[in-house]
Amino acid sequence: MQIWDIRTRKLSLKFKENQDYISDMYYVGEKNTLLATSGGGCLSVFDVRKDKPIAVSANQDDELLSVVVVKNNKKAVIGTQSGTILLFSWNDWGDCHPMSVSSLCKSNETTVYTGSSDGIIRAVGILPNQLLGTVGDNGDMPIEALKLSSDGKWLASCSHDETVKLWEADITALDNEVFGDELEKDSDDSDYDMPAKKKHKKTKKAIGNERGKASAKAFFEDLD
């Protein structure tokens, strides 16, 4: 992994801790800390001011695909190929969903959105751990990336069909009848598995036509 200074266009730092591809990164500015997940199964934690990592987790025997930080920078949430969502407590990096969790997007300090290979976008509560419901269904196309608008009202997703779709990010209106069963409560230092895949029904369709055009315009206004 390499860090470049965009002002001078020169290489600033280079890390070789990961043995496989880097799948995702999350930067916590308050702590000058960069978290990186790897296909090799390890979470790496770096202080961007130093040339050595803060920590590298034990191998999780799974491909780590995505990472976000919640609970006011106290918890790191990791999505994996097997569908397990891992929870790491800050400064405790050693050990630590029905389909692979290829994308994570933070909603607030207690909720994240997950994009999976089954094409479904889900909202997941963190501590207490529970599936809050489905945000949208992209059919058979896997979700590759998620991004929340600056006002928190729209969730954008992209997939292999080369389109960007917008979904209403309203947690209070989710389909709790299908995916709302609360999971077993975990301690702060534990991780958990999502329940087995259930039959699902579509709850919301991607916003289209004139409404979708207006939403898309508002969504991209604040993006560089």
Secondary structure, 3 states (H helix, E strand, C coil): CEEEECCCCEEEEECCCCCCCEEEEEEEHHHCEEEEEECCCCEEEEECCCCCEEEECCCCCCCEEEEEEECCCCEEEEEECCCCEEEEECCECCCCCCCCEEEEEEEECCEEEEEECCCEEEEEECCCCEEEEEEEECCCCCEEEEEECCCCCEEEEEECCCCEEEEECCHHHCCHHHHCCECCCCCCCCCECCCCCCCCCCCCCCCCHHHHHHHHHHHHCCCC
